[in-house]
Protein backbone atom coordinates (compact mmCIF):
# COMPACT_ATOMS: atom_id res chain seq x y z
CA UNK A 1 0.00 0.00 0.00
CA UNK A 2 1.36 3.47 -0.82
CA UNK A 3 2.61 5.72 1.98
CA UNK A 4 1.63 9.37 2.31
CA UNK A 5 2.39 12.25 4.61
CA UNK A 6 -0.79 14.06 5.58
CA UNK A 7 -0.41 17.54 7.04
CA UNK A 8 -3.45 19.21 8.63
CA UNK A 9 -4.00 22.69 9.94
CA UNK A 10 -6.73 22.53 12.56
CA UNK A 11 -8.81 25.49 13.66
CA UNK A 12 -7.04 27.21 16.61
CA UNK A 13 -10.39 27.79 18.35
CA UNK A 14 -10.78 24.09 19.13
CA UNK A 15 -10.56 23.66 22.89
CA UNK A 16 -7.53 21.74 24.12
CA UNK A 17 -9.68 18.90 25.47
CA UNK A 18 -11.60 18.68 22.16
CA UNK A 19 -8.49 18.52 19.96
CA UNK A 20 -7.81 14.77 20.43
CA UNK A 21 -11.41 14.01 19.42
CA UNK A 22 -11.05 16.05 16.23
CA UNK A 23 -7.85 14.20 15.34
CA UNK A 24 -9.48 10.87 16.21
CA UNK A 25 -12.34 11.61 13.77
CA UNK A 26 -9.85 11.90 10.92
CA UNK A 27 -7.95 8.78 12.03
CA UNK A 28 -11.21 6.79 12.26
CA UNK A 29 -12.07 7.82 8.70
CA UNK A 30 -8.66 6.62 7.49
CA UNK A 31 -9.15 3.30 9.29
CA UNK A 32 -12.68 2.91 7.94
CA UNK A 33 -11.33 3.26 4.39
CA UNK A 34 -8.72 0.54 4.96
CA UNK A 35 -5.72 2.70 5.81
CA UNK A 36 -3.42 2.85 8.80
CA UNK A 37 -1.76 5.76 10.57
CA UNK A 38 1.84 4.78 11.28
CA UNK A 39 3.08 8.00 12.90
CA UNK A 40 1.58 11.19 14.32
CA UNK A 41 3.54 14.39 15.05
CA UNK A 42 1.75 17.32 16.63
CA UNK A 43 3.62 20.51 15.79
CA UNK A 44 1.39 22.70 17.94
CA UNK A 45 -0.08 26.11 17.33
CA UNK A 46 1.77 28.25 14.78
CA UNK A 47 1.21 31.52 12.98
CA UNK A 48 -0.09 31.16 9.43
CA UNK A 49 1.62 32.89 6.50
CA UNK A 50 -1.74 34.35 5.48
CA UNK A 51 -5.24 34.23 7.00
CA UNK A 52 -7.32 31.13 6.28
CA UNK A 53 -11.03 31.33 7.06
CA UNK A 54 -10.31 34.49 9.07
CA UNK A 55 -7.77 32.69 11.28
CA UNK A 56 -4.19 33.85 11.70
CA UNK A 57 -3.01 30.75 13.63
CA UNK A 58 -3.53 27.02 13.33
CA UNK A 59 -2.74 23.75 15.09
CA UNK A 60 -0.44 21.74 12.83
CA UNK A 61 -0.37 17.93 12.74
CA UNK A 62 1.65 15.68 10.43
CA UNK A 63 0.76 12.01 10.05
CA UNK A 64 2.30 9.21 8.05
CA UNK A 65 -0.48 7.18 6.49
CA UNK A 66 -0.61 3.99 4.45
CA UNK A 67 -3.75 3.93 2.30
CA UNK A 68 -4.90 3.04 -1.19
CA UNK A 69 -4.84 5.92 -3.65
CA UNK A 70 -8.51 5.34 -4.49
CA UNK A 71 -9.51 6.23 -0.91
CA UNK A 72 -7.82 9.64 -1.01
CA UNK A 73 -10.78 11.31 -2.71
CA UNK A 74 -13.13 10.12 0.04
CA UNK A 75 -10.82 11.47 2.74
CA UNK A 76 -10.40 14.78 0.92
CA UNK A 77 -14.18 15.16 0.54
CA UNK A 78 -14.65 14.66 4.27
CA UNK A 79 -11.81 17.03 5.20
CA UNK A 80 -13.24 19.76 2.96
CA UNK A 81 -16.54 19.56 4.84
CA UNK A 82 -14.96 19.51 8.30
CA UNK A 83 -15.19 22.75 10.24
CA UNK A 84 -12.22 21.69 12.39
CA UNK A 85 -9.73 21.43 9.50
CA UNK A 86 -8.60 24.69 7.89
CA UNK A 87 -6.25 23.09 5.33
CA UNK A 88 -4.72 19.71 4.53
CA UNK A 89 -2.11 18.35 2.15
CA UNK A 90 -1.33 14.79 1.03
CA UNK A 91 2.23 14.14 -0.09
CA UNK A 92 3.34 10.79 -1.54
CA UNK A 93 6.14 9.39 0.60
CA UNK A 94 8.94 8.19 -1.72
CA UNK A 95 11.07 6.52 0.99
N, C-alpha and C positions, 0 to 999 in steps of 0.2 A: 504494500500500500504506500502511496506517495506521502512524503513528509512535508509539512508546511509550518511556517511561523505565522502566527496570527497575533497581530497587535491591535488592541482596543484602546480607545479613549472613552472612559466612562464619565458621565455627568458628575461634576464636583459637588453637586448638591445632594448626592446620595449620602444618607447618614452612615456613619462608620459601622454601625451594627447591621445595616442593610446591605452593605457592599458585598459581603460573602454570598448572600442570597442571589444578588444580581449576577455575580460571576458563576455561581452554581447553575443558574438558568441556562447560560450559554453552554456550559460543560455538559449539562443533561441533553441539550439539543444535539451536540456533537456525538454523544454516546448513543442517542436514539437513532441517529443516521449511520451507525456502524463504525464510528471513529473512536480514537482514544487520544486523550491528552497525556503526553509523556512528561511535560515539564511546564511549570507555571512560575513566572517571575513578575512580582508586583513592583513596579518602578515608583509608585506613589504619585502624589499630586505634583504637577508641573505646570508652568506657564505655557500657554499655547502661542505659537508664532502669530496667529491671527484669530479673531473671535470665530467660534463655531456655535451656532444656535444661541447667540448672545452670551456665550461663556468665554472667559479669558483664561481659565484653568481647566485641567482635566486629570483624572486618575488613570495612569497608564498601566497596562498589563500586557505582557508578552507571553504567549503560550506556544509550545511546540506540539503540533497535532499530526496524527496519522489518520488520513481519511481519503476515501475515494474522491476523485475529481468530480464525479457526477453529483455528489452531495454538496458541493460548494455553493451551488446556486440556491439550494434550500436554506443553507445557513445564512447566506447573504441576504435573502429575502426577509428572514426573521430579524436579523440585525438591523436592517433598514427601518423596520417597524418598531423596534425597541426604543423606548424613551430614555432608557438608561445609557445607551451607547451613542456617543457623539459621532465617532468615526471608527473605522476598522480597516485593516489591510491584511490580505493573505499574500504571503511570499513563499514560493516553492523553495524548499530546503534542498540544496544540491549536494550536501555532504553525505 
